[in-house]
């Protein structure tokens, strides 16, 4: 009997699901350890243990099916809570193994090597795996072995257990989830509509394929301890730990998101991809230590579990890739930078038209003059927006002045929320289908949403309330998920609220005496408020809980001057607030001192650095904006990475949307069609065949247009991107 040994136990002599059409590099010095490999025979004892696991899995599946049939026949069956979802498989070795058999007779064994648990993992009724992991650290790895049957297994979802249990599956912040070194599933197919979320941080990802409407949302591992200071990672060999430390970011000084990063002395590219000017603060328990860069603080607890504790940093492009030379001899092959390694043999999306991420963004606005909600299409190249003629405007009864707009989530579905101060009407964000409404407390018209939760605000009572859209629709009234929030003393809400993708904060416009020279007057500022927090788990790691918390309060200045807010804010200053990707979007009516309706100022969410402006071609001043989104991504395979991609490799990619907020060091496929790729910047391109519909965009690079790359001046961070899950029917 043969089995594939879990890779990474000796990286210098093994291969990660090599789908590299260009062939592996020969071994030797300066060779990427991910590009060479071999397969080992298992020992007889290992083979016997594996066979025993398969037999246990088959019996467990039969038992689970029998139990399900008995439950269905019961007179009064009870619903099973999500927290105790039947696994349809067998847990072994203290939840470090999970074994099951697919409907096609394929025997599957998942194993955690190093720290970690597979608790919460289950197989759904269609036979697809829903992987949950917890209690891991940067040395942990999850490997999947398959045998018999079709030789393949279906994968429906990958989340941390913390994320799944807290209802934050839509979150792209990763805060509260543990980091992990590797999830290696080279025989698994990510199904249509599937999600692979490892936003806390991951080193290596391997899949066989990804189907239409699926998404991989990843983050580079950053902010870890240096190799010389790292603690024992039990369950991993010394060779594995040393090899992994060379591949992923283990030092804040070399991390691609550390502000102290510098260009590597290689003949091809820089190891720096981005920097983070600031981040939200996090507190840790007395049993935890924080080993972090300023970008992504990581909590390391006494159980050796490493959890992402913050990640609100502002990514900045690394700029041009610098070439260096050596005065003596051949410098040899360049050392690969730290970053995520992605191997997916076949990426198969379904796009009728390849989306242009610079021109396909949409945003909603409310016109109090006509009482209508309109949708606008934005062009980030020209910084202009026009009314989207494919959207039918929504009329709000009575044309009230104060109407709040936001994009929220009804389950996985992206929805438009229209709040008139007494009720919220819910619509499919792409098609405009009415999905119902629910009442809200009187006066709570201000509305904004994070990736997972919606927040409403009352200017008169100076309070924020957090609600669950899905539960509210079912109940017919707003269902709170946390206690109400009141800003710190002296700060008053102005009514502008928005969320930003990749953040668990809402961003509110406020008035307060920020100028100490005018303590009796209020000036404009912005208050960042988190909607979740993390609390230590007694068994290791963190739990995510719904709870408001003040993150930052900061005055807004224009040209160094404060903006005065008269009592009652009669000019409605900063009441129309939304977001465009990771920028705050504040709608004003002036430009350069002259009247200019719907001039949208863009700012970074932490430092409030100006990022230019957009002008909507619409005559009536809009009183509120939503967050932006991209409906054209439906049907694509989204691969969104925050931080450096060391390499992404495969055989074919069709309908792929690859968005990297950092250095995309290497993309290597045999064939790419109907796809769009963005890197900040793009390093090396190794694609044998590429059709005319495929585009590769980058910030400035030394290689200029080599590899068919298009330089986009002033390219801002796109996303993080997510599938909308929209549909025309209710």
N, C-alpha and C positions, 0 to 999 in steps of 0.2 A: 504493500500500500504506500502511496506517495501523498504527501501533502505539501503545500507551499508554506514554508516557515514565515512567520510574520516578519516583514521587512523592518529595517532600521536597527536590527540587532547588531549588524555589522555593515554600516552604510557604504564603506569603501569597497565592499565586495558584493553588493546586491543592487537590484534595480527596482524602481517604483513603477510597476505596470507600464513598462516602456512602450509607448505608442509613437515613438519618435521616428517619423518617416525618414529622417536624415541619417539614422543609424546612431549607435552609441559612440561616445568618445572613447578612445583607448585609455587604459589605466595609466596611472603615473602621477607625477607631481602636478599640482595646479589643475587637477581634473575634478569637476563637479561630482561629488560622491553619489548624487542622485542619478547618474547617467550610465553606470555600469552595474552588472549583476549576474546572479546565477541562482539556481534552485537547488535546495538540499533535500536529501531523503530524510524522512522522519525515522526516529528510532522505533523499535518494536513496541516499547512501552507507550510511547506517544500515540502510535497507531491504535493500540488497544484502547487507550483512554478516549481517543477520538470516536472510535466505533461505539463505545459505551455511551458517550454523550448523544450520539445520533439515535440510539435505541431509546434512551430516556426521552429525547425530544419527540420521537414518534408516539410513544406511549402517552406523554403529556398532552399532545395534540388530540389524541383520541379521548382522553379523559375530559379535556376542555369542551370538546364537541358534545360529549354525553351530558356534561353538566349544563351546557347551554340548552340542550333539548329538554332536560328535566325542568329547568327554570321556565321555559316557554310553556310547558304543560301545567305549571302550577296555577292554582285558582287566582291568586293575587300576586303576580310578580312585582318586584320592586326594581326601580331604576338603579343602575350601578353608577356611583359617583365617578367622575373623571379621575380622581386621585387613586382609585382602586380598579382601574381599567383592566379587564381580563387580559392576560398576556398571550394566551394561545401558544405558549412555549414553556420551557423549563429554565429556571434560574439555578446556576451552579456556582460553587466556590464563592459563597458570600456575595452573590450578585455580580461577580466579576465575569461570569459567563452566562450566555443566553443561547439556548439551542431550540430549534424548531424545524419543521418540514414544510416546504411550500406546497401549494396545490398541485404543482407539477412534479412533486416527488423529490425536489432538491433538498438535501440535508444541509442546514446552516448552523454554524457555531460562531457566535460573536464573543470576543475575548478582550478584556481590559488587561493591558500589560503596564505595570507600574501602579501608581495610585489611581483610584477611581471606582465607580460603581455604574452598573447598567440598570439600576432600579428604575421602574416606570416604563421600561421598554415593552412594547407589545406588538403583536401582529394583528392587523385589522381583518374584517370579514372577507376582504378581497385577497388576503394572503400577503399584503404588503407590510414591510417592516416599518415601524415607527420607533426610531432609536432615541433613547433618552440617556444622558450621561450626567454624572455629578461627581464631586469630591476629587477632581483631577488637578493636575498641575502641568507645567510645560513639558515634563518628561513623559507624561501619560500617553498611551497610544491605544486605540481601539482597532482591532483587525477583524475582518470577516472571512471565514473559510467556508467554501461551499463544496459539495460533493454529490455526484449522481444527478438524476433528473435532467433538467434542462441545462444544468451547470450555471444557472443565473438566478438572481433573486430580485424582487421588486422592492424599492425603497420609497416610502411615502413621505417621511419627514425625519429631520434630525434637529433636535433642540436640547438645550440643557434642561435637566429636570426642574430646576428653579424657574426657568422661563415658562415651561409648560404648566406648572402648578399655579403660577401667579397670573395666568391669563395674559401674558405679554408676548405671545407668539409673533405678533406683528412688529415688535420692537426691533430696531436696528442699532440701538445704542450698546447692547451687550452688557450693560451695567448690572451687576449682581450675579452674573454667570461665571463659572470657572473657565480658565483657559485650558487648552489641551494641545499636546504636541502633534498628534496625528490621528486622523480617522481614515483608515485604509480599507476601502470596500471595492476592490477592482472588478468584482463580478456582480456588482449591484447596479440596477437601472433606476435612476431617479424618475418616477412616473410623471405623467402629465399633471401639472398643477402641484407638484411636490415642492417641498422647501427644505433646504439644508442651511440652517442658521448656526453659525459659530462666530458671532460678532464680538464675543469677549476676547477672542484671539486664538489662532490655530497656526500650526507650522506646516502641515502637509495634509492634502486632501486627494483621495483617489476614488474614482467611480468608473464604471464601464460606460454609462451613457446618461444623458439628460434629455427629457422629452419636452414637447411644447408646453408653455405656460409654467415651467418650473423655474426655480430661482436658487442661487447659492449666494448667501450674504455672509461675507467673511471679513476678518480683521487680522492684520499682521500682528504677531506677538511682539510686544514692546514692553519696556519698563521692567525687565527681569534682572535678576542678580547676575553679576559677572561670573564667568566659569570658575574663577578662583575662590569665590565666596559662596557658591551654591551648596546646598545641603545634599545629603544622601538621597538619591531617588531609588528607593528599593523596588526590586522587580525588573530593573533595567540593567543591562551589562554596562561595564565601564566604557566599552567601545561605543555602544549606542549613545550614552550620555555625551561623550566627547564629540561624536559625529553630529548629533542633533544640535549641540551648542554652536557648532560651526555653521549650521544651516539657518537657524532661526535667530532672531534678535535676542541676545542674552545680556546686552549691556546698554544702558541708557546713553552712553557716549557714542555708540555705533548704531543705535536704533535709527530707523529711517524716519521716525517721527520725533526724534529728539532735536531740539533747537541747536544742539552742539554738534550735529552731524556735519561732516565735511566730505569732500570728494575723495574717493578712493584712488590710490595710485595704480590704476590699471590702464591697459591700452584700449579699453572699450567704453567704460561708463563709470558714473559715480554711484556710490552705494547709498547716497542720500536721496530720498524721494520727497520728503515733505518735512515741515516743521510745525510745531504747535506753540502758539504764543501764550496760551493760557489754558486752564482747565478748571472744572468745578471742583470744589473741595469735598472731601469725604472724611468721615470719622471712622475710626476702627475701635474694636473692643480691646480690652486690656491684654487679651491673649493673642493679639494679632500684631504683626509688624507690616509696615508699608515699604516695599522695595519697588521704587517707581522712578520713571522719568516724569517730567512735568506734563507730558501728554496723556498718559494712561496709567494712573496709579493702580498698583496691584496689591491686594491684601494677601499676605501669606500667614496662615494661622498655624496653631500648634499641631494640626493634623497634616501639615504640609500641603494643604489645599490652597491654590492660588486663584483669587477671584478679582475680576475687573471691578474697581471701585469708582471709577470716574472716566469720562471720555468726551468731555465737551470742548476739546481743543479745536482750534481753528486751523485746518490744514492749509498749508501754503505750498505751491509748487516749488520743487527744488530748482527749477530753471534749467539752464542749458547743461547738457552733459559735457563734462570736461575731459579732454584727452591729455594724457601725460606721456612723456617719453623717458627712456633710460639711456644714459650715455655709454653704457657698457653692455653689449650683447643683446640677445633676444629676451624681452621681458617675460615671454611665455604666455600661456593662457590666463585671462583675467580671472580673479577670484570672484565667484558669484556673490552678490550682496545678500544680506539677510532679508528674508521676506517669505511670503506664502508660496509653497510649491503646490501646483494644481495639475493633476493628471486626469483627464476625461477622454476616453477613447473616441466616443461619438457624441457630438452635441447636435440634437435634431430639433430645432424650433420650427415654427410654422408662421411665416410672415409674408403677407401679400406685398407689402412695401417696407423697405428698410427704413427705420426711423432715424431722423436727424436729431440728435439730442440737443442741438443748439436752436432748433426751430419748432419742436413738437410740444413744448411745455404749455400747459393751460392754467388759467387762474380765473376764479369767479369774483365778480364785483357787484355791489348793490347800488342801484340808482334810486334815491329817495324821490326824485322828481317824477319818475314814471311808476315807481313802486315795483320795479322789476330786477330780477337777478339775471345777469348776463355772464357769458363765458368769453374769455379773451385768449387768443393764441399769441404767444410771445416769441419774438425772434431775438435770441441772445447775441447774435452777431451784429445786428443793427440797433439793438436796444429799443425796439419798438414793439407795440402790441396792437392787434386789431380785433374787432368783434368776431367771434367764431360763428360763422353763418350756419354751421351744422348743428348748433345747439338752439333749441327753442326756449326763449326767455321764460322765466317763472315769475308770475305775478304774486305779490304779497298783498293780502287783503288790507285795505285802508291806507296803503302806501306810507307806513310809519317812517319817521326819520331814523329811529334807532333800530336797526336790524343787524344781527350778528351772523357772519358766515364762517364756516370752517369745513374742512374735510375730516371725516371721522371713519371709523371702521364698524360695520355691522358684521361681526364675525370676521371673516377674511375679506369681505367686500368693502371697497372704498365707496363712501357715500358723501353727498353734499348735505350739510346741515344748515337750515335757514331758521334763525331764531328771531321771533318778533317780540320777545320779552314776556310772552305768556305760554308759548308752545314752540317746539322745534319740529319742523317738517323735514322729512328725510327723503332723499332722492338718490338714485344711482348716479354716480358722478360722471359716467361716460354717456349713458343713454337718456338720463333724465326721468327714468321710471320712478313713479311715486311709490314709496315703501311704507308710508304711514306717518304718524306723528305722535308726540307725547308732550304732556304739559311740563312746564318748568315753574319754579317759584317766581312770582310777579317781580318784574324789574331785572331779572337775570338775562339780559340780552347779549352782553359781550360773550364771544365764543371763540375758542381755539382748541386745537387737538395736537397731542403728541402722536407717535406711531400707534399707541395702544389705547389711550384714554382721552376723553374730551373734558374740557374745563369751561364753565360758564361763570360770568362775573356780574356783580351788581355795583354800579358806581355809587348809588345813593347809600347803600349799607357798607360799602367798601369791603366786600367779601368775594372770595372765589369758592366755587363748589365743583367737585370732581364727579363725573357721572359715567356710567356704562351705557353706551348707545343700544346695544343688543338687548340688555335687560330692560332698559327704559321703553323700548318699542313694545316689548312683550307685556309690560306692566301698564303702559299708557301714561306713565308719569315718570319723571326723572328719578333714577335709582342712584343714590350716592354710593361712592366707593371709598370715601375718606371723610374725615371731619372737615368742616369749612376752614378756610384760611383767611386771616386778616393780615394785611401788610404791617411791617414794623411801624411804630409810632411816628407820625409826621408825614407818612407817605399815603397819597390818595390815588386810587385807580382812575384812569381817564377813559377806559372803555376799549382800548386796543389790546387784543390778545391774539397770539398765534403760537403755533408749534413749528418745529424745524425737524426734518428727518434726521435720524441718528442721534436725537437728544431726548432725554426723558424730562425735559423742562418745558414750561410754557414761558413766553416772553410777553410782558405787559408794559404798556406805556403808563407812566405815573407822573404825578406832580409832587414836589417836595422842596423844602428850603435847602437845596444842594449848595448854593452860594453862601458861604459864611459871611460875606460882606453885606448880604441882603437877607438876614435871618427872618424877616417878616414877610418875604415874598417867596412864592413857589416858582420853581423852574422845572423844565422838562427833563425826565430821566426814564430809564428802563429798569424794570425789576424782573429778574429771572427766578422762577419758582419751580422746584422739582415736584413731580407728582408721585414719585416712588422713592423708597429708601431701602437700604439693606440692613439686615440684622443677623448676627451670628447664629449659626445652627449648632446645636449641641453635639451633633455627630460630625461636624466639619463643614466648611463652606458658609455660604450666606443664603438667607431667604429674602425674596423681594416682597415688600409690603406697600400697600397704598397709603401714602402719607405725604402731605405737603411739607415743603421745607424751603426756607429762603436761601438762595444760592448767591445772588449778587444784586446790588443796587448801585446804579451808576448814573451820574448826570450826563445828559447829552449836551454837547457844545457844538456850535457852528462857527468855524473860523476862530475858535478859542473863546467865543462868547456864549454865555448861557442864553437859553430861550425861556422868556418869562411866560408863565401860565396865569392869566388873571383868574379871579374867583369864578367858579362855575365853568371855566374853559369855554367862553362864548364863541371862540373861533374854531372850536372842534379840532384843536391841534392834536395830532398823533392819535386820533380815534380810529382811523382807517389803517389797520395794521394787518399784514399777511406775511407770507414768506415765499421766496423763489429759491428753490433748492436750499442751501444752507445760509442764505442771506435773509435778514429781516427786510421786509418791504413796507415802507411807510409812504402812504399816498398823500401828497401835498397838492396845492393848487397854484404854486408859484415856482418860477425858475429864474434865477438871476434877478430877483426883485420884481419880475413882471408876471402877469397872470398867465398861468399855464396849467389848465385842468388836467388832473390825473398824471402828474409827474411823480413817479414812484422812486423814492430814494432807497438804495440798497446799502445795508450795513452788516458787518460781521456781528454775530450774536453775543460775543463776549466783550471784545474791545471796542465795538461800534466803529471800527474803521470803515470809511466810506468805500464802497465798491461800485460807484457809478450810479446810474439811474436808468429807468425805463419810462417811456412815454406811451400811454394808451391813447389811441386815436379815437376818442369819444368825447363829445362836447360837455355832457353833464358831469359834475363832480361826483365821484363815487364815495359813499360814506363808509364802506367797509370792503375788505378783501379777504380771500381765503388763502390757504396754503396752495402751492402749485403742484401739479401732477402731470403724468405723461400717459394718456390712454393708448397711444400707438404701440406701447410695449406688449400688449396682449398677444399671446401666441409665441413670443420669443422665449429663449432661454437666457435669463438674466444672471450674469456673474458680476457681482458688485463687491469690490474689495476696498477697504479703508487701510491704506498703507502700501508698502512695497509688495509687488508680485515678483518673486525671484524668477519663476518660470511658470508658464501654462502650456501644457503639451497635450496633443491628441492626434488622431488620424483625420477626422473630418469635423467641420463645424458649419452648420447651416442655421440661419435665423438666430444667431448669437448676439447678445448685447453685452459687451464686456466693458465695464466701467471701473477704472482704477483711480482712486484718489491718492496717487503717489506714483512712484517709479514703476513702470511696467518693463521690467528688465528684459524678459525674453518671451516671445510668443512663437510657438513652433507647432505647425500643423501641416499635414500633407495637402489638405484642401479646405478652403474657407469660402463660403458663399452666403449672400444675402445677410451680411452681418455688419455691425458697427462696433468699433473698438476705440476707446479713449484712454490715454495714459497721461500722467503729469510728472515727467514726460515718458515717451515710449523709447525704449532702448533698442533691442535687437528684434528684427522680424525675420522669421525663417518659415515661409509659407511657399510650398511648391506651386500650388494653383490657387488663384484668387480671381473671382469674377468682378465685373465692373461695378456691381451694386455694393460691394464691400468697401467700407471706408475706415481708415485708421487716422485718428486725430491726436495731436500732441501739443504740449507746450514746446518752447524753443529747444532744439537739440542740435548738437554739433553735426550730426549726420544729415541735417537738412531734410530733404525729401526722399532720401535713400530708403528703400523698402516700401515705397508707395505711401509714405506717411505725410499727412497734411499738417502744417504748422498753423495753429489757431491762436492769434495774438490775444492776450488777456483772458485766456481760458480759465473760467472759474470752476470750482468743484461742482460736479454734477451729482445730484442725489444726496445720500444713498438711495438707490433705486429699489422698487418693489413692485410686484404684480398687483394690478388693481382688482382682479377677480370680478370685474363688472360683467353684467349680462343684461339684455334688454327686458327680460321678463321679471316679474316680482319675485 
